[in-house]
Amino acid sequence: QVQLVESGGGLVQTGGSLRLSCAISGHTFDFYKMGWFRQAPGKERRLVAAINWGAEGSFYVDSVKDRFTISKDNANNMVYLQMDSLKPEDTAAYYCAAQVGYGYEYKYWGQGTQVTVSS
């Protein structure tokens, strides 16, 4: 059984930094890509960044490029999201998720961690 557990959220001032972690337990042999999503109150959950699990390559939405960095540790089944130069509009619940094949939906999800950026 696959479980994803996020940690590292909190309250930070504008311009500050946070590092989110996603701990993966269970099998990962069928993982294709890992993603970080976020959902603000009253808004849809949206992809923020993604990284190939078994290969190189990553993706960022324009709003976080040059501020956020996604990374992974395959040996320890961890995924990270380093968030710098945080803005109030980054306030949201952040979720990590696992995609199990090219073109497939993200199948496994964590419970989320709250990030709040004060102005």
C-alpha positions, 0 to 999 in steps of 0.5 A: 500500500502506497502512502504519501505524507507531506510535512514542512508547511507553516506560516512565513512572511512575504519573501521568506522560504519553506521546504516541503517534504513528501515521504513515500512508503510502499512500492514505487516501481510503477511511479512515473512522475511526482508532483506538487499541487496546491489548492487555495480556498475556493479554488481548484487544486492545480499542479505547481511542479513535477519531477520525473521519478525514474529519469531526469526532468522537471516542470514548473508553472510560470508563477513559481519558476525561479522561486520554487525548486522540486527535487527527489531522493530516489534511494530514500523515497523522498520528494521536496519542494524548496519555496523561496521568495514566497508571496501571499498568493502562494498561500494554499494547502500543498499536496504531493502526488504520484503519477503511475504512467505517462498520461495517467492521472495522479493516483496516490495523494498525500493529506496535504500541508498548509502554507500561509504567507503573510503580507 
